[in-house]
Amino acid sequence: MPQPSVATRAPSGSTPIVVIVNANASGIEDPERTANTVARALEAHCARPRTVMTRSEDDLHEALRRASGGRAVLVGGDGSVHAAVNAPLELPELALVPTGRANNIARQFGIPEDVGQAARVACCCPARPLDVLLVETPSGQRRCVEGLSAGLQADARGDYEGENSGDLLSGLRTLVTTLARYRPYDVELELDGRIAYRGPAAQVFVSNLSLFGFGFEVNPAARPADGRLEAVVVRAATRRAAVGMLARTYRGRHLATPRGGWRRGVEAALRRPLPLACDGVPLGTTTATIRVQSGRLRLAAPHSP
């Protein structure tokens, strides 16, 4: 069984600190003002930071490359961390000042939403090596921090046209439209080379964190640093049952019914095409293999998850 990783030390006073502000992140109305606020908060606890504004994934990746050997403080939401772990480079240590709407990653690791308290974590807490999931499809690969969604939620996400992931009204409209045409999906799930589930289902989550999407508690058993993933399957034969399933999933109660179940492993595969979303990024309707990448993400956090 994989052994828990040991956290690296908190940064010294000489460690370069780079603040990276995602100007397109949900929850940031004035990026320049937000950058100045975060920089002042960090100065109370560590060396004066350098600030970089990004407006694209390529901008972010270049900023992370320049932060090599230091600590990069991401100012944004879950999407900013997702974009970071997909950078084609060895990542520096990361910290997070959460400004998103769901903030699932911050909630998972005990990172406060208050800017001053988050700045203290960014400066004073060790970076803890954490798992991510590598998703390979016939068209390419993508890394997930929260997990891979397959089925109803991913189907709705594929039709989503909101300005960013924090547009709750657009998300609700899309979900209602998707539910109107709901039929169970044909699922064939393998776990560690063996069939774990074959048949109709509403939703499959191959999870790394306990939370997904707009704060749904899909995987209460999550252990994001153990080198394993959890495969969660939830069944719903009708549209009405699917609505009930969503309500139970939001509260983490879907596994307490006969229609929900989960298993833990190190590799999963979806052998029949399904609508897929890696964190919040739609991957289309396709098959996939999912593997754990241990220690890809090193995130400053108050405690081990």
TIGUNU-701645 format. One line per 3 residues: number of its first residue (from 0); their letters; for each residue x, y, z of N, C-alpha, C. Coordinates in steps of 0.02 Angstrom, whole numbers, padded with zeros to 5 digits. Example, Ala and Ser with C-alpha at 12.3 -4.5 7.8 and 13.67 -1.06 7.14 Angstrom:
2
0> as> 00660 -00284 00390 00615 -00225 00390 00660 -00165 00390; 00642 -00112 00354 00684 -00053 00357 00645 00002 00394
***
This chain:
305
0> mpq> 00043 -00060 00000 00000 00000 00000 00044 00062 00000; 00028 00114 -00040 00068 00174 -00041 00071 00207 00027; 00129 00234 00044 00138 00267 00108 00123 00341 00102
3> psv> 00097 00372 00156 00083 00443 00155 00146 00483 00141; 00139 00538 00103 00196 00581 00088 00211 00627 00147; 00273 00648 00153 00294 00693 00206 00296 00764 00178
6> atr> 00268 00811 00214 00266 00879 00189 00335 00910 00187; 00347 00954 00137 00408 00993 00138 00401 01050 00188; 00456 01083 00202 00455 01136 00252 00419 01198 00227
9> aps> 00398 01239 00275 00372 01305 00257 00428 01346 00226; 00414 01393 00181 00467 01431 00148 00505 01475 00197; 00570 01483 00184 00610 01528 00224 00600 01600 00199
12> gst> 00628 01648 00236 00620 01717 00217 00651 01734 00150; 00698 01691 00126 00731 01704 00062 00697 01669 00003; 00645 01629 00017 00611 01593 -00037 00572 01643 -00080
15> piv> 00583 01643 -00146 00545 01689 -00189 00470 01671 -00188; 00429 01722 -00179 00357 01713 -00180 00328 01751 -00240; 00290 01715 -00280 00259 01746 -00339 00183 01741 -00331
18> viv> 00149 01797 -00336 00076 01798 -00334 00050 01796 -00406; 00010 01746 -00422 -00017 01739 -00489 -00093 01748 -00484; -00117 01802 -00514 -00188 01818 -00512 -00220 01799 -00578
21> nan> -00269 01755 -00574 -00308 01736 -00633 -00362 01788 -00644; -00350 01832 -00693 -00396 01888 -00704 -00464 01866 -00727; -00470 01804 -00751 -00534 01779 -00775 -00570 01735 -00725
24> asg> -00542 01727 -00665 -00571 01682 -00616 -00638 01709 -00591; -00683 01662 -00576 -00747 01682 -00546 -00734 01712 -00478; -00770 01765 -00462 -00762 01797 -00397 -00713 01855 -00397
27> ied> -00675 01866 -00451 -00628 01922 -00453 -00657 01976 -00499; -00682 02030 -00470 -00711 02083 -00510 -00660 02136 -00529; -00609 02146 -00486 -00557 02196 -00498 -00490 02162 -00487
30> per> -00460 02132 -00539 -00397 02094 -00530 -00340 02135 -00501; -00332 02197 -00523 -00277 02238 -00498 -00284 02251 -00423; -00344 02269 -00403 -00356 02282 -00332 -00347 02218 -00292
33> tan> -00371 02161 -00318 -00362 02097 -00283 -00288 02081 -00275; -00249 02091 -00328 -00177 02077 -00326 -00144 02119 -00272; -00160 02183 -00267 -00130 02226 -00217 -00150 02205 -00146
36> tva> -00213 02186 -00138 -00237 02163 -00072 -00200 02101 -00050; -00192 02053 -00094 -00157 01991 -00077 -00084 02004 -00063; -00052 02046 -00104 00019 02061 -00093 00030 02092 -00025
39> ral> -00013 02139 -00005 -00005 02170 00062 -00015 02119 00117; -00063 02074 00108 -00075 02023 00159 -00016 01976 00165; 00015 01959 00109 00074 01915 00111 00134 01948 00145
42> eah> 00142 02014 00134 00199 02050 00162 00198 02049 00238; 00141 02036 00268 00137 02032 00341 00170 01968 00367; 00182 01919 00323 00206 01854 00346 00269 01830 00311
45> car> 00284 01856 00251 00343 01831 00215 00370 01886 00171; 00420 01869 00130 00455 01918 00089 00406 01951 00040; 00425 02012 00020 00383 02049 -00028 00376 02008 -00092
48> prt> 00315 01994 -00114 00305 01951 -00172 00309 01990 -00238; 00322 01953 -00291 00316 01979 -00358 00246 01959 -00384; 00212 02004 -00419 00143 01990 -00441 00141 01984 -00517
51> vmt> 00104 01933 -00539 00094 01921 -00611 00019 01914 -00624; -00005 01947 -00677 -00075 01941 -00697 -00080 01894 -00757; -00125 01846 -00754 -00133 01800 -00810 -00204 01802 -00837
54> rse> -00210 01791 -00903 -00276 01792 -00935 -00288 01730 -00977; -00241 01683 -00977 -00248 01622 -01015 -00209 01567 -00980; -00222 01505 -01001 -00185 01449 -00973 -00111 01453 -00991
57> ddl> -00096 01476 -01052 -00026 01484 -01072 00009 01535 -01028; -00025 01591 -01013 00004 01641 -00968 00021 01610 -00900; -00026 01571 -00874 -00015 01539 -00809 00044 01492 -00811
60> hea> 00048 01451 -00863 00103 01404 -00868 00171 01439 -00871; 00174 01495 -00907 00237 01533 -00910 00254 01563 -00842; 00204 01587 -00806 00216 01615 -00739 00241 01561 -00692
63> lrr> 00214 01501 -00697 00237 01445 -00655 00308 01425 -00672; 00324 01427 -00736 00392 01410 -00757 00442 01460 -00726; 00424 01523 -00726 00468 01574 -00698 00472 01571 -00622
66> asg> 00424 01538 -00591 00423 01531 -00518 00463 01471 -00493; 00496 01435 -00538 00534 01376 -00519 00583 01391 -00462; 00582 01349 -00412 00626 01358 -00354 00596 01400 -00299
69> gra> 00537 01428 -00311 00504 01468 -00261 00435 01439 -00244; 00391 01483 -00223 00322 01463 -00208 00275 01509 -00246; 00229 01479 -00284 00180 01518 -00322 00114 01519 -00285
72> vlv> 00090 01579 -00271 00026 01588 -00237 -00027 01602 -00289; -00071 01554 -00300 -00125 01562 -00349 -00183 01599 -00317; -00205 01652 -00350 -00264 01689 -00328 -00319 01674 -00379
75> ggd> -00366 01633 -00358 -00418 01610 -00403 -00458 01555 -00370; -00491 01514 -00411 -00532 01460 -00386 -00505 01392 -00404; -00549 01342 -00402 -00529 01274 -00418 -00500 01269 -00489
78> gsv> -00528 01308 -00535 -00504 01306 -00604 -00432 01328 -00611; -00410 01374 -00568 -00341 01396 -00571 -00293 01340 -00551; -00311 01302 -00500 -00269 01246 -00479 -00270 01192 -00533
81> haa> -00328 01179 -00563 -00333 01131 -00617 -00287 01150 -00675; -00289 01213 -00694 -00245 01236 -00748 -00172 01229 -00730; -00155 01241 -00667 -00085 01235 -00646 -00060 01163 -00651
84> vna> -00099 01114 -00628 -00074 01045 -00629 -00069 01018 -00700; -00099 01053 -00748 -00094 01032 -00818 -00038 01069 -00855; 00003 01106 -00819 00060 01138 -00850 00111 01086 -00871
87> ple> 00142 01092 -00931 00191 01044 -00954 00260 01056 -00925; 00264 01053 -00859 00328 01067 -00825 00324 01040 -00754; 00381 01037 -00721 00382 01019 -00650 00359 01080 -00610
90> lpe> 00306 01072 -00571 00276 01129 -00538 00318 01152 -00478; 00319 01218 -00466 00345 01241 -00402 00295 01225 -00346; 00313 01237 -00285 00264 01232 -00231 00209 01283 -00244
93> lal> 00148 01262 -00229 00090 01306 -00239 00058 01324 -00172; 00028 01383 -00170 -00017 01402 -00116 -00078 01432 -00150; -00132 01438 -00112 -00195 01460 -00141 -00228 01512 -00097
96> vpt> -00247 01568 -00129 -00292 01617 -00099 -00358 01610 -00136; -00407 01577 -00106 -00468 01559 -00143 -00514 01618 -00155; -00532 01628 -00217 -00579 01682 -00235 -00636 01655 -00279
99> gra> -00642 01590 -00285 -00694 01560 -00327 -00761 01557 -00291; -00808 01521 -00322 -00875 01514 -00293 -00880 01448 -00253; -00855 01394 -00281 -00859 01330 -00246 -00801 01321 -00197
102> nni> -00739 01337 -00220 -00679 01330 -00178 -00674 01260 -00147; -00687 01209 -00187 -00684 01141 -00162 -00614 01122 -00137; -00563 01143 -00173 -00495 01125 -00154 -00476 01158 -00088
105> arq> -00491 01222 -00081 -00477 01256 -00018 -00514 01224 00040; -00577 01207 00030 -00616 01175 00083 -00587 01107 00102; -00566 01070 00052 -00538 01003 00065 -00476 01007 00110
108> fgi> -00434 01057 00099 -00370 01060 00133 -00367 01112 00188; -00425 01139 00208 -00427 01185 00265 -00396 01253 00252; -00396 01275 00189 -00369 01341 00172 -00424 01393 00180
111> ped> -00416 01443 00223 -00470 01491 00236 -00486 01533 00175; -00548 01556 00170 -00569 01601 00117 -00552 01673 00134; -00541 01689 00196 -00519 01756 00215 -00449 01768 00188
114> vgq> -00439 01825 00155 -00375 01839 00121 -00317 01840 00170; -00326 01873 00227 -00272 01877 00275 -00252 01808 00303; -00301 01768 00318 -00286 01701 00345 -00257 01656 00291
117> aar> -00282 01662 00229 -00254 01622 00174 -00182 01642 00160; -00166 01707 00167 -00098 01730 00157 -00051 01701 00210; -00075 01695 00271 -00034 01664 00323 -00019 01591 00307
120> vac> -00069 01555 00282 -00058 01486 00261 -00007 01483 00205; -00014 01529 00156 00031 01529 00099 00103 01541 00119; 00114 01581 00170 00182 01598 00191 00210 01550 00243
123> ccp> 00168 01523 00286 00192 01489 00346 00182 01414 00348; 00141 01387 00304 00127 01315 00306 00169 01276 00256; 00185 01214 00273 00224 01173 00226 00183 01154 00165
126> arp> 00217 01140 00110 00184 01116 00049 00179 01040 00054; 00119 01015 00049 00106 00943 00058 00097 00909 -00010; 00136 00857 -00024 00128 00821 -00088 00061 00786 -00091
129> ldv> 00024 00797 -00145 -00044 00771 -00152 -00051 00737 -00220; -00099 00692 -00224 -00113 00656 -00286 -00153 00699 -00334; -00145 00685 -00398 -00192 00707 -00449 -00208 00645 -00492
132> llv> -00259 00650 -00534 -00278 00595 -00577 -00261 00613 -00649; -00227 00567 -00683 -00211 00574 -00754 -00264 00537 -00794; -00301 00574 -00835 -00355 00545 -00876 -00330 00542 -00948
135> etp> -00330 00482 -00976 -00310 00472 -01045 -00370 00450 -01086; -00384 00487 -01140 -00438 00470 -01187 -00406 00459 -01255; -00444 00433 -01304 -00415 00425 -01371 -00389 00489 -01402
138> sgq> -00412 00548 -01378 -00391 00611 -01408 -00337 00647 -01368; -00316 00621 -01311 -00264 00654 -01273 -00269 00639 -01199; -00238 00682 -01158 -00239 00671 -01086 -00249 00737 -01049
141> rrc> -00274 00732 -00988 -00288 00790 -00945 -00282 00767 -00873; -00257 00811 -00830 -00253 00795 -00759 -00311 00827 -00721; -00337 00791 -00671 -00390 00815 -00628 -00364 00822 -00557
144> veg> -00388 00872 -00522 -00375 00878 -00450 -00434 00850 -00411; -00494 00870 -00429 -00554 00846 -00394 -00571 00775 -00417; -00576 00765 -00483 -00591 00699 -00509 -00622 00702 -00578
147> lsa> -00641 00644 -00603 -00673 00638 -00668 -00747 00621 -00658; -00790 00660 -00692 -00862 00648 -00691 -00881 00614 -00757; -00924 00563 -00753 -00948 00529 -00812 -01023 00518 -00805
150> glq> -01062 00541 -00855 -01135 00532 -00851 -01171 00599 -00848; -01221 00602 -00804 -01268 00658 -00802 -01234 00726 -00791; -01192 00731 -00739 -01160 00795 -00724 -01115 00817 -00782
153> ada> -01077 00771 -00810 -01033 00788 -00865 -01072 00806 -00928; -01129 00773 -00937 -01173 00788 -00994 -01197 00861 -00989; -01218 00881 -00930 -01240 00950 -00920 -01182 00998 -00928
156> rgd> -01124 00979 -00903 -01066 01024 -00908 -01046 01036 -00981; -01055 00985 -01023 -01038 00993 -01093 -01081 01044 -01129; -01142 01056 -01103 -01188 01106 -01133 -01184 01174 -01099
159> yeg> -01143 01180 -01048 -01140 01240 -01007 -01112 01299 -01048; -01144 01357 -01044 -01121 01415 -01082 -01111 01476 -01037; -01101 01464 -00973 -01090 01520 -00927 -01023 01554 -00940
162> ens> -01017 01615 -00915 -00955 01654 -00925 -00896 01621 -00891; -00909 01591 -00832 -00857 01553 -00798 -00893 01502 -00753; -00853 01462 -00718 -00882 01407 -00679 -00925 01431 -00621
165> gdl> -00922 01495 -00604 -00961 01521 -00549 -01030 01546 -00568; -01049 01539 -00632 -01114 01562 -00655 -01167 01510 -00636; -01193 01515 -00576 -01238 01464 -00549 -01304 01462 -00587
168> lsg> -01329 01519 -00609 -01393 01520 -00644 -01387 01483 -00711; -01334 01495 -00747 -01324 01459 -00810 -01315 01385 -00798; -01280 01368 -00744 -01272 01297 -00727 -01338 01263 -00712
171> lrt> -01382 01298 -00676 -01447 01269 -00660 -01489 01260 -00723; -01489 01309 -00767 -01527 01304 -00829 -01504 01244 -00871; -01439 01236 -00875 -01411 01180 -00914 -01430 01113 -00883
174> lvt> -01427 01109 -00817 -01445 01047 -00784 -01518 01029 -00796; -01563 01079 -00793 -01634 01066 -00805 -01644 01039 -00876; -01610 01068 -00924 -01615 01046 -00994 -01590 00974 -01001
177> tla> -01535 00959 -00968 -01506 00891 -00972 -01552 00840 -00939; -01581 00858 -00882 -01628 00813 -00849 -01689 00799 -00891; -01711 00848 -00932 -01771 00839 -00973 -01762 00782 -01023
180> ryr> -01701 00769 -01043 -01689 00716 -01092 -01655 00655 -01060; -01658 00651 -00995 -01619 00600 -00959 -01641 00529 -00975; -01592 00487 -00988 -01598 00415 -00990 -01535 00387 -00957
183> pyd> -01540 00331 -00922 -01479 00303 -00891 -01425 00290 -00943; -01363 00297 -00923 -01306 00287 -00967 -01282 00214 -00962; -01254 00190 -01017 -01229 00121 -01019 -01156 00122 -00996
186> vel> -01143 00093 -00938 -01078 00099 -00905 -01043 00031 -00903; -00978 00033 -00919 -00935 -00024 -00905 -00872 00003 -00872; -00867 -00008 -00807 -00813 00019 -00766 -00767 -00037 -00744
189> eld> -00702 -00028 -00758 -00651 -00073 -00732 -00612 -00039 -00677; -00592 -00079 -00628 -00551 -00054 -00574 -00495 -00103 -00562; -00433 -00080 -00571 -00374 -00123 -00564 -00379 -00185 -00608
192> gri> -00403 -00176 -00669 -00405 -00229 -00718 -00464 -00277 -00714; -00510 -00265 -00668 -00569 -00308 -00661 -00633 -00267 -00667; -00685 -00300 -00693 -00749 -00265 -00699 -00776 -00248 -00629
195> ayr> -00787 -00184 -00617 -00815 -00162 -00553 -00890 -00149 -00559; -00912 -00128 -00619 -00983 -00117 -00630 -00997 -00119 -00704; -01052 -00152 -00722 -01075 -00154 -00792 -01150 -00149 -00792
198> gpa> -01177 -00097 -00825 -01250 -00089 -00827 -01270 -00017 -00830; -01335 -00002 -00821 -01359 00067 -00824 -01342 00106 -00760; -01325 00169 -00768 -01311 00212 -00710 -01323 00284 -00729
201> aqv> -01336 00324 -00679 -01344 00396 -00691 -01278 00432 -00691; -01232 00409 -00649 -01172 00448 -00638 -01116 00403 -00612; -01056 00416 -00637 -00995 00386 -00610 -00947 00443 -00593
204> fvs> -00919 00440 -00534 -00864 00485 -00516 -00802 00444 -00503; -00748 00461 -00536 -00682 00433 -00518 -00646 00489 -00482; -00643 00483 -00416 -00630 00542 -00374 -00562 00540 -00340
207> nls> -00537 00601 -00329 -00477 00612 -00290 -00494 00651 -00226; -00538 00700 -00232 -00560 00739 -00174 -00632 00720 -00156; -00654 00743 -00098 -00722 00727 -00076 -00773 00770 -00111
210> lfg> -00754 00831 -00133 -00801 00878 -00163 -00791 00883 -00238; -00845 00900 -00273 -00842 00906 -00346 -00894 00957 -00368; -00878 00993 -00423 -00926 01039 -00452 -00946 01095 -00404
213> fgf> -01011 01109 -00398 -01035 01162 -00355 -01041 01137 -00283; -00988 01106 -00257 -00987 01085 -00187 -01023 01020 -00172; -01033 00977 -00223 -01064 00912 -00212 -01016 00866 -00174
216> evn> -01039 00836 -00121 -00997 00791 -00081 -01002 00720 -00111; -00966 00710 -00166 -00974 00648 -00204 -00935 00590 -00173; -00883 00605 -00134 -00837 00552 -00112 -00815 00564 -00041
219> paa> -00858 00551 00008 -00839 00562 00078 -00778 00522 00100; -00761 00468 00064 -00705 00425 00084 -00638 00449 00055; -00636 00506 00023 -00576 00529 -00012 -00516 00535 00034
222> rpa> -00459 00512 00008 -00394 00520 00041 -00345 00544 -00012; -00338 00609 -00021 -00303 00636 -00079 -00227 00627 -00079; -00199 00593 -00031 -00126 00583 -00030 -00107 00510 -00019
225> dgr> -00152 00464 -00034 -00139 00393 -00020 -00120 00352 -00082; -00114 00385 -00140 -00096 00348 -00200 -00152 00308 -00230; -00214 00320 -00207 -00272 00283 -00232 -00327 00331 -00254
228> lea> -00374 00304 -00292 -00434 00341 -00312 -00495 00303 -00288; -00552 00335 -00290 -00615 00304 -00274 -00662 00307 -00334; -00692 00250 -00351 -00741 00247 -00406 -00811 00244 -00374
231> vvv> -00851 00294 -00387 -00918 00300 -00359 -00969 00292 -00415; -01017 00246 -00407 -01069 00235 -00456 -01137 00247 -00423; -01179 00286 -00456 -01246 00300 -00431 -01296 00285 -00487
234> raa> -01348 00247 -00470 -01398 00227 -00519 -01463 00266 -00509; -01497 00279 -00564 -01563 00311 -00563 -01599 00291 -00626; -01655 00255 -00620 -01690 00229 -00679 -01732 00281 -00714
237> trr> -01755 00332 -00677 -01800 00382 -00705 -01774 00453 -00693; -01805 00501 -00726 -01788 00571 -00716 -01800 00591 -00644; -01855 00571 -00616 -01871 00588 -00546 -01819 00559 -00499
240> aav> -01799 00497 -00512 -01748 00466 -00470 -01681 00502 -00477; -01666 00527 -00538 -01604 00564 -00549 -01603 00629 -00509; -01660 00663 -00506 -01664 00724 -00466 -01651 00709 -00392
243> gml> -01682 00655 -00367 -01670 00635 -00298 -01597 00617 -00286; -01567 00584 -00336 -01497 00566 -00330 -01453 00628 -00324; -01467 00679 -00364 -01428 00741 -00360 -01433 00773 -00291
246> art> -01494 00774 -00264 -01504 00804 -00198 -01465 00766 -00144; -01467 00700 -00148 -01430 00660 -00099 -01354 00668 -00107; -01331 00673 -00171 -01260 00680 -00184 -01234 00745 -00156
249> yrg> -01272 00799 -00162 -01250 00864 -00136 -01236 00860 -00061; -01275 00820 -00026 -01267 00814 00046 -01223 00754 00066; -01196 00718 00018 -01154 00661 00032 -01192 00600 00057
252> rhl> -01257 00595 00040 -01298 00540 00065 -01313 00487 00012; -01285 00495 -00048 -01301 00449 -00103 -01274 00379 -00092; -01221 00372 -00052 -01192 00306 -00040 -01228 00267 00015
255> atp> -01275 00299 00047 -01313 00265 00100 -01375 00231 00073; -01384 00231 00007 -01442 00199 -00024 -01419 00138 -00065; -01464 00091 -00081 -01445 00034 -00122 -01423 00053 -00193
258> rgg> -01440 00114 -00215 -01422 00134 -00283 -01353 00165 -00288; -01318 00172 -00233 -01251 00201 -00234 -01199 00155 -00205; -01138 00159 -00231 -01084 00118 -00204 -01017 00144 -00227
261> wrr> -00964 00124 -00192 -00897 00147 -00210 -00846 00093 -00195; -00790 00097 -00231 -00733 00053 -00220 -00669 00092 -00230; -00616 00070 -00198 -00551 00105 -00202 -00502 00063 -00243
264> gve> -00459 00097 -00281 -00409 00063 -00321 -00354 00111 -00343; -00310 00088 -00388 -00256 00130 -00412 -00265 00149 -00485; -00308 00113 -00521 -00319 00128 -00592 -00391 00110 -00610
267> aal> -00424 00153 -00648 -00492 00141 -00670 -00496 00150 -00745; -00546 00118 -00775 -00557 00126 -00847 -00632 00126 -00861; -00653 00171 -00905 -00722 00173 -00930 -00720 00148 -01001
270> rrp> -00746 00087 -01012 -00737 00053 -01076 -00790 00070 -01128; -00845 00101 -01106 -00896 00122 -01153 -00900 00198 -01154; -00911 00229 -01212 -00911 00302 -01216 -00964 00333 -01171
273> lpl> -00943 00383 -01133 -00987 00421 -01089 -00969 00495 -01094; -01016 00540 -01079 -00997 00611 -01072 -00950 00617 -01012; -00893 00651 -01022 -00842 00656 -00970 -00825 00729 -00957
276> acd> -00809 00743 -00893 -00783 00809 -00874 -00728 00799 -00822; -00670 00825 -00837 -00612 00821 -00792 -00611 00885 -00750; -00624 00880 -00685 -00641 00938 -00644 -00699 00973 -00681
279> gvp> -00691 01034 -00703 -00746 01067 -00739 -00737 01070 -00814; -00688 01033 -00840 -00671 01037 -00912 -00703 00980 -00950; -00750 00994 -00996 -00781 00941 -01035 -00730 00907 -01081
282> lgt> -00733 00840 -01085 -00688 00802 -01129 -00726 00769 -01186; -00791 00782 -01193 -00830 00750 -01244 -00858 00683 -01221; -00888 00648 -01267 -00915 00581 -01252 -00865 00530 -01278
285> tta> -00834 00494 -01232 -00778 00451 -01251 -00763 00401 -01197; -00714 00358 -01209 -00689 00311 -01159 -00628 00343 -01125; -00606 00313 -01069 -00550 00343 -01032 -00517 00292 -00986
288> tir> -00453 00302 -00975 -00415 00267 -00924 -00391 00319 -00874; -00397 00304 -00810 -00381 00352 -00757 -00330 00321 -00710; -00274 00356 -00700 -00221 00332 -00656 -00203 00387 -00605
291> vqs> -00178 00365 -00548 -00156 00412 -00496 -00084 00434 -00510; -00073 00498 -00505 -00005 00525 -00506 00010 00554 -00436; 00048 00518 -00398 00063 00538 -00329 00113 00595 -00328
294> grl> 00098 00646 -00287 00145 00700 -00276 00152 00750 -00332; 00109 00747 -00383 00112 00796 -00438 00100 00866 -00411; 00056 00873 -00362 00038 00938 -00333 00068 00943 -00263
297> rla> 00103 00999 -00251 00129 01014 -00183 00095 01080 -00162; 00049 01073 -00114 00006 01130 -00096 00014 01148 -00023; 00026 01212 -00010 00030 01236 00059 -00038 01229 00093
300> aph> -00039 01194 00149 -00102 01181 00184 -00089 01175 00259; -00140 01193 00300 -00130 01190 00372 -00120 01120 00400; -00148 01069 00365 -00144 01001 00391 -00148 00952 00333
303> sp> -00129 00891 00344 -00135 00839 00294 -00208 00822 00283; -00228 00808 00220 -00298 00792 00207 -00316 00723 00233
***
